[in-house]
Amino acid sequence: MRIATIILVSLLSLSFIEGKSLKVKGSKLYDGDGNEFIFRGINIAHAWFPDKTQFSINEVAALGANSVRIVLACGSTYPKTFYAEVKQIIKWSRNAGLICVLEVHDFTGSDNPYDITGTTLNYWKEIKDLVNSNLDYVVVNIANEWQGTWNKGSLWGDTYVKAVQALREYGIKNVIMIDASGYAQETGPVIKDAKRVLNADPDKNVVFSYHVYSALGKDDNTLLGGFNGLKNTGVCWIAGEFGFWQNGGDVVYKTLMNYCKVNGIGWIAWSWSGNSGIDTCLDLTSSNTFSRNDLTTWGKEIFYGDGGIKSTSKKAYSGGSSSSVNYCSSCEVTSTGDDGSKWGYENGKSCKIDTSKCGSSNSYCSSCEVTSTGDDGSKWGYENGK
């Protein structure tokens, strides 16, 4: 019996080694089939709106995103996200074809190393077997925006060297993601110490992350200086959060999106819905519905703008093919697919009707003049004799 148990454990361990997994090679991230993967994703605040998570994951997937970054909590600041919840989140993400970045949000802005090397790592140990059994889809973002204070010398590097070494000693094999210091907007420490942190990982399987708001993203020179500085280190990195505004200051998000498109850098926009106070404007969709049919101006920019998800997102394990298709500019339906999808015909070729903009019917007005109201409250117009 003892011999059989040893053999079984060995076989299970071998399955992790031989199975597919995400992998960092140099400055690029690859899926388990060896295709380069570039994040085009959305942040989803599970810890505060757990009843909206499954619906939100499916909505962003339907709009063409290839990844989600999920807010979890270890119970120190916010109610704990338990094992069973994380298991469901991973399942929902996999079913939707989305790479799932899991992050612990409790110690945002903390400068206490033990919050990382102690409390947060203990949380990851609790769900070690869960994340390890999903190496092909799950990224472990150790903690959201740890170290809020700027100009703390080597604190960021020293702490994350210890954290990375500990995670690997615990047996966690996933790709690790690490936010920069200064609420992930400070450039100096990550540029200086990213290679040192990477080299602390025997697997060299680390992605670094900026969050771009009104400090790093205040103007083109600041943003490009931070981006090029980290790019020149040769590590793998992304913009793990960004908005168009923060704390009264605009963010040069169009420069970010263009840079990422040109240089093949990933990004994950903040956030699907549920922001409060002055940050409400960063909702990508209505907080009343969490629906893809109610995108805000910010949401439309992220999905349909230049360099947005519709034009640049490619799913993992798709052979590198785009997850988006040729979408019609109008809502006129000329045929219906076997799966119920709506199709049109423009510029000499077929195109798919985007029902998130057009709805499920095919007759939409080109103007906003209302001539009648339906019994269900819907608004109707009259154009071209109909």
C-alpha positions as CSV (number, residue, x, y, z in Angstrom):
1,M,0.0,0.0,0.0
2,R,2.8,2.4,0.8
3,I,4.6,1.7,-2.5
4,A,1.3,2.2,-4.4
5,T,0.8,5.5,-2.7
6,I,4.3,6.7,-3.6
7,I,3.8,5.7,-7.2
8,L,0.4,7.5,-7.4
9,V,1.9,10.7,-5.9
10,S,4.7,10.5,-8.4
11,L,2.4,10.1,-11.3
12,L,0.3,13.1,-10.2
13,S,3.4,15.2,-9.9
14,L,4.5,14.1,-13.3
15,S,1.2,15.1,-14.8
16,F,1.8,18.7,-13.6
17,I,5.2,18.7,-15.2
18,E,4.2,17.2,-18.5
19,G,0.8,19.0,-18.8
20,K,0.4,22.3,-20.6
21,S,1.3,25.5,-18.7
22,L,1.7,29.2,-19.4
23,K,5.4,30.1,-19.6
24,V,7.5,33.2,-19.7
25,K,10.4,33.1,-22.2
26,G,12.5,36.2,-22.2
27,S,10.1,39.2,-22.6
28,K,7.2,37.2,-23.9
29,L,4.4,35.0,-22.4
30,Y,3.3,31.8,-24.2
31,D,0.4,29.6,-23.7
32,G,0.7,25.8,-23.3
33,D,0.7,25.2,-27.0
34,G,3.7,27.6,-27.5
35,N,1.6,30.5,-28.9
36,E,2.6,34.0,-27.8
37,F,-0.1,35.4,-25.5
38,I,-0.8,39.1,-25.2
39,F,-3.2,40.2,-22.5
40,R,-6.3,42.1,-23.6
41,G,-8.4,41.7,-20.5
42,I,-10.7,43.3,-17.9
43,N,-10.5,43.6,-14.2
44,I,-13.4,42.1,-12.3
45,A,-14.1,43.0,-8.6
46,H,-15.2,39.6,-7.3
47,A,-14.4,40.4,-3.7
48,W,-17.0,43.2,-3.6
49,F,-19.6,41.8,-6.0
50,P,-19.3,38.0,-5.8
51,D,-22.8,37.5,-7.1
52,K,-21.8,39.3,-10.4
53,T,-18.6,37.4,-11.2
54,Q,-19.9,34.6,-13.4
55,F,-22.1,36.9,-15.4
56,S,-19.3,39.4,-15.8
57,I,-16.8,36.8,-17.0
58,N,-19.2,35.6,-19.6
59,E,-20.0,39.2,-20.7
60,V,-16.4,40.3,-21.2
61,A,-15.7,37.0,-23.0
62,A,-18.7,37.6,-25.4
63,L,-17.1,41.0,-26.2
64,G,-13.8,39.4,-27.2
65,A,-11.6,39.8,-24.2
66,N,-9.0,37.0,-23.7
67,S,-8.3,37.4,-20.0
68,V,-9.7,38.6,-16.7
69,R,-8.0,39.8,-13.5
70,I,-10.0,38.8,-10.5
71,V,-10.0,40.7,-7.2
72,L,-9.7,38.2,-4.3
73,A,-9.3,38.8,-0.6
74,C,-7.5,36.9,2.1
75,G,-9.7,38.1,4.9
76,S,-7.4,40.7,6.4
77,T,-9.2,43.8,4.9
78,Y,-12.1,42.3,3.0
79,P,-14.2,39.2,3.5
80,K,-12.1,36.2,2.5
81,T,-12.5,34.5,-0.9
82,F,-12.6,30.9,0.1
83,Y,-11.2,27.9,-1.8
84,A,-14.6,26.9,-3.3
85,E,-15.1,30.4,-4.7
86,V,-11.7,30.4,-6.3
87,K,-12.4,27.0,-7.8
88,Q,-15.6,28.3,-9.4
89,I,-13.9,31.4,-10.7
90,I,-11.2,29.4,-12.4
91,K,-13.9,27.1,-13.9
92,W,-15.9,30.0,-15.2
93,S,-12.8,31.6,-16.7
94,R,-11.7,28.3,-18.4
95,N,-15.2,27.7,-19.8
96,A,-15.1,31.2,-21.3
97,G,-11.7,30.6,-22.7
98,L,-10.1,33.4,-20.6
99,I,-6.7,33.4,-18.9
100,C,-7.4,34.0,-15.3
101,V,-5.1,36.3,-13.2
102,L,-5.9,36.0,-9.5
103,E,-4.8,38.8,-7.2
104,V,-5.1,39.4,-3.4
105,H,-6.3,42.9,-2.8
106,D,-6.1,43.3,1.0
107,F,-2.7,45.0,1.3
108,T,-3.1,47.6,-1.4
109,G,-0.7,50.5,-0.4
110,S,0.9,48.6,2.5
111,D,4.6,49.0,3.1
112,N,4.9,46.1,5.6
113,P,6.9,43.2,4.1
114,Y,5.1,40.6,6.3
115,D,1.8,41.4,4.7
116,I,3.4,39.8,1.6
117,T,5.9,37.2,2.9
118,G,3.6,36.1,5.7
119,T,-0.2,36.7,5.4
120,T,-0.5,36.8,1.6
121,L,1.7,33.8,1.0
122,N,-0.2,31.8,3.5
123,Y,-3.3,32.4,1.5
124,W,-1.7,31.2,-1.7
125,K,-0.5,28.1,0.2
126,E,-4.1,27.3,1.1
127,I,-5.1,27.1,-2.6
128,K,-1.8,25.8,-3.9
129,D,-3.2,22.5,-5.3
130,L,-6.0,24.5,-7.0
131,V,-3.8,26.9,-8.9
132,N,-1.2,24.2,-9.6
133,S,-3.9,22.1,-11.3
134,N,-4.6,25.0,-13.6
135,L,-1.1,25.9,-14.8
136,D,-2.4,26.4,-18.3
137,Y,-4.9,29.2,-17.4
138,V,-4.1,30.7,-14.0
139,V,-1.6,33.5,-13.2
140,V,-0.8,34.2,-9.5
141,N,-0.6,38.0,-9.0
142,I,0.8,37.9,-5.5
143,A,-0.7,41.1,-4.2
144,N,-2.4,44.2,-5.6
145,E,-0.3,47.3,-5.4
146,W,1.8,46.4,-2.3
147,Q,4.1,49.2,-1.2
148,G,2.3,52.4,-1.7
149,T,5.0,54.8,-0.5
150,W,7.5,56.0,-3.1
151,N,11.3,56.2,-2.7
152,K,11.7,53.3,-0.3
153,G,15.0,52.1,-1.8
154,S,15.3,48.3,-2.2
155,L,12.2,47.5,-0.1
156,W,10.2,46.4,-3.1
157,G,13.0,44.2,-4.6
158,D,14.0,42.7,-1.3
159,T,10.5,41.7,-0.4
160,Y,9.6,40.2,-3.7
161,V,12.8,38.2,-3.9
162,K,11.8,36.5,-0.7
163,A,8.2,36.1,-1.8
164,V,9.1,34.5,-5.1
165,Q,11.6,32.1,-3.5
166,A,8.9,31.2,-0.9
167,L,6.2,30.5,-3.4
168,R,8.4,28.2,-5.4
169,E,9.6,26.4,-2.2
170,Y,5.9,25.9,-1.3
171,G,5.5,24.1,-4.7
172,I,3.5,26.7,-6.6
173,K,4.4,26.4,-10.3
174,N,2.2,29.0,-11.9
175,V,3.3,32.1,-13.7
176,I,3.8,34.8,-11.1
177,M,2.7,38.4,-11.6
178,I,4.2,41.2,-9.5
179,D,2.9,44.8,-9.3
180,A,5.4,47.7,-9.3
181,S,5.8,49.8,-6.2
182,G,4.1,53.2,-5.5
183,Y,0.6,51.7,-6.1
184,A,2.2,50.1,-9.2
185,Q,3.0,53.5,-10.7
186,E,6.6,54.0,-9.5
187,T,9.1,53.2,-12.2
188,G,12.5,53.3,-10.6
189,P,12.5,50.2,-8.3
190,V,10.9,47.9,-10.9
191,I,13.4,49.0,-13.6
192,K,16.3,48.6,-11.2
193,D,15.3,45.3,-9.5
194,A,13.0,43.4,-11.9
195,K,15.9,41.2,-13.1
196,R,16.9,40.5,-9.6
197,V,13.4,39.4,-8.7
198,L,13.2,37.3,-11.8
199,N,16.5,35.6,-11.1
200,A,15.2,34.7,-7.6
201,D,12.7,32.4,-9.4
202,P,14.4,29.1,-10.5
203,D,11.6,28.8,-13.2
204,K,12.2,32.4,-14.5
205,N,8.4,32.5,-14.8
206,V,7.5,36.0,-13.7
207,V,5.5,38.9,-15.3
208,F,5.8,42.4,-14.0
209,S,2.9,44.9,-14.0
210,Y,2.5,48.6,-14.0
211,H,-0.9,50.2,-13.1
212,V,-1.3,53.4,-15.2
213,Y,-3.2,56.2,-13.7
214,S,-2.6,59.9,-13.1
215,A,1.0,59.5,-11.9
216,L,2.6,57.2,-14.4
217,G,0.0,58.2,-17.1
218,K,0.0,61.9,-16.5
219,D,1.7,62.7,-19.9
220,D,3.4,60.9,-22.8
221,N,7.0,61.5,-21.6
222,T,6.4,60.1,-18.2
223,L,4.5,57.1,-19.5
224,L,7.0,56.3,-22.3
225,G,9.9,56.7,-20.0
226,G,8.5,54.1,-17.6
227,F,7.5,51.8,-20.4
228,N,10.7,51.9,-22.3
229,G,12.8,51.7,-19.1
230,L,11.1,48.4,-18.2
231,K,11.1,47.1,-21.8
232,N,14.9,47.7,-21.9
233,T,15.4,45.3,-19.0
234,G,14.2,42.5,-21.1
235,V,11.7,41.2,-18.6
236,C,8.1,40.3,-19.4
237,W,5.6,43.0,-18.3
238,I,2.1,44.3,-18.9
239,A,-0.2,47.2,-17.8
240,G,-2.3,45.3,-15.3
241,E,-4.6,48.2,-14.6
242,F,-5.3,51.5,-16.3
243,G,-8.1,54.1,-16.6
244,F,-8.7,57.3,-18.5
245,W,-8.8,59.4,-15.4
246,Q,-7.8,59.3,-11.7
247,N,-8.0,61.8,-8.8
248,G,-8.8,64.7,-11.0
249,G,-6.1,64.0,-13.5
250,D,-6.4,62.7,-17.1
251,V,-4.5,59.6,-18.1
252,V,-2.9,59.3,-21.6
253,Y,-4.5,55.9,-22.2
254,K,-4.5,56.3,-26.0
255,T,-0.7,56.5,-25.9
256,L,-0.7,53.4,-23.7
257,M,-3.0,51.5,-26.1
258,N,-1.0,52.5,-29.1
259,Y,2.3,51.6,-27.5
260,C,1.0,48.2,-26.4
261,K,-0.4,47.5,-29.9
262,V,2.9,48.5,-31.6
263,N,5.2,46.7,-29.1
264,G,3.0,43.6,-28.4
265,I,2.5,44.4,-24.7
266,G,-0.5,43.1,-22.8
267,W,-3.0,45.2,-20.8
268,I,-6.0,44.6,-18.5
269,A,-8.4,47.6,-18.2
270,W,-9.9,48.8,-14.9
271,S,-12.7,47.8,-14.4
272,W,-15.9,46.0,-15.5
273,S,-18.2,47.6,-13.0
274,G,-18.9,48.5,-9.4
275,N,-16.5,51.5,-8.8
276,S,-17.7,54.0,-6.3
277,G,-17.3,57.7,-5.5
278,I,-15.2,59.7,-7.9
279,D,-14.1,56.4,-9.5
280,T,-17.5,55.6,-10.8
281,C,-16.5,56.9,-14.2
282,L,-14.1,54.0,-14.5
283,D,-16.9,51.5,-14.9
284,L,-16.8,49.9,-18.3
285,T,-20.5,49.1,-18.1
286,S,-23.5,50.0,-16.1
287,S,-23.4,49.2,-12.4
288,N,-27.1,48.5,-12.6
289,T,-26.8,45.7,-15.1
290,F,-23.2,44.6,-15.4
291,S,-24.2,43.9,-19.0
292,R,-22.2,44.1,-22.2
293,N,-25.3,45.8,-23.7
294,D,-24.8,48.9,-21.5
295,L,-21.2,49.9,-22.1
296,T,-20.1,53.3,-20.9
297,T,-18.1,55.7,-23.1
298,W,-15.0,54.2,-21.3
299,G,-16.2,50.7,-22.1
300,K,-16.8,51.5,-25.8
301,E,-13.2,52.9,-26.0
302,I,-11.7,49.7,-24.5
303,F,-13.6,47.3,-26.7
304,Y,-14.1,49.3,-29.9
305,G,-11.4,52.0,-29.8
306,D,-8.1,52.0,-31.8
307,G,-6.0,49.2,-30.3
308,G,-9.0,48.0,-28.4
309,I,-10.1,44.4,-27.6
310,K,-12.2,43.9,-30.7
311,S,-9.3,44.6,-33.0
312,T,-6.3,43.2,-31.1
313,S,-7.5,40.4,-28.7
314,K,-6.3,36.8,-29.5
315,K,-7.4,34.0,-27.3
316,A,-4.9,31.6,-25.7
317,Y,-4.8,28.1,-27.3
318,S,-6.3,29.4,-30.6
319,G,-3.1,28.9,-32.6
320,G,-2.6,32.7,-32.5
321,S,-5.7,33.4,-34.5
322,S,-7.7,36.5,-33.6
323,S,-10.6,36.0,-31.2
324,S,-12.5,38.7,-33.0
325,V,-14.1,38.4,-36.4
326,N,-15.0,40.8,-39.2
327,Y,-17.8,42.8,-37.6
328,C,-20.3,44.9,-39.7
329,S,-20.4,48.6,-39.3
330,S,-24.2,48.6,-39.6
331,C,-26.9,46.4,-38.0
332,E,-28.6,45.1,-41.2
333,V,-29.0,41.4,-41.0
334,T,-28.9,39.4,-44.3
335,S,-28.6,35.9,-42.9
336,T,-28.7,33.9,-39.7
337,G,-26.1,31.3,-38.7
338,D,-26.9,27.8,-37.5
339,D,-26.0,28.9,-34.0
340,G,-28.4,31.8,-34.2
341,S,-25.7,34.4,-34.9
342,K,-26.6,37.3,-37.1
343,W,-24.7,38.1,-40.3
344,G,-24.6,41.0,-42.8
345,Y,-22.9,41.8,-46.1
346,E,-20.6,44.8,-46.6
347,N,-17.8,45.7,-49.0
348,G,-18.2,42.5,-51.0
349,K,-17.9,40.1,-48.0
350,S,-19.9,38.7,-45.1
351,C,-19.6,40.3,-41.7
352,K,-21.0,39.4,-38.2
353,I,-23.6,41.6,-36.5
354,D,-22.4,42.8,-33.1
355,T,-25.5,42.1,-31.0
356,S,-23.9,43.9,-28.1
357,K,-24.4,47.1,-30.1
358,C,-27.3,46.2,-32.3
359,G,-29.3,43.9,-30.1
360,S,-30.9,40.8,-31.6
361,S,-33.1,42.4,-34.2
362,N,-32.0,43.9,-37.5
363,S,-33.9,47.2,-37.9
364,Y,-32.1,50.1,-36.1
365,C,-32.5,53.7,-36.8
366,S,-29.5,55.8,-38.0
367,S,-30.8,58.8,-36.0
368,C,-32.1,59.3,-32.5
369,E,-35.5,60.8,-33.4
370,V,-38.3,59.0,-31.5
371,T,-41.7,58.8,-33.2
372,S,-43.4,56.3,-30.9
373,T,-43.0,54.3,-27.8
374,G,-43.6,50.5,-27.5
375,D,-45.7,48.9,-24.8
376,D,-42.4,47.6,-23.2
377,G,-41.0,51.2,-23.1
378,S,-38.8,50.7,-26.2
379,K,-38.2,53.7,-28.4
380,W,-39.1,53.6,-32.2
381,G,-38.4,55.9,-35.1
382,Y,-39.4,56.0,-38.8
383,E,-36.9,56.0,-41.7
384,N,-36.9,55.0,-45.3
385,G,-40.6,54.2,-45.3
386,K,-40.4,51.8,-42.3
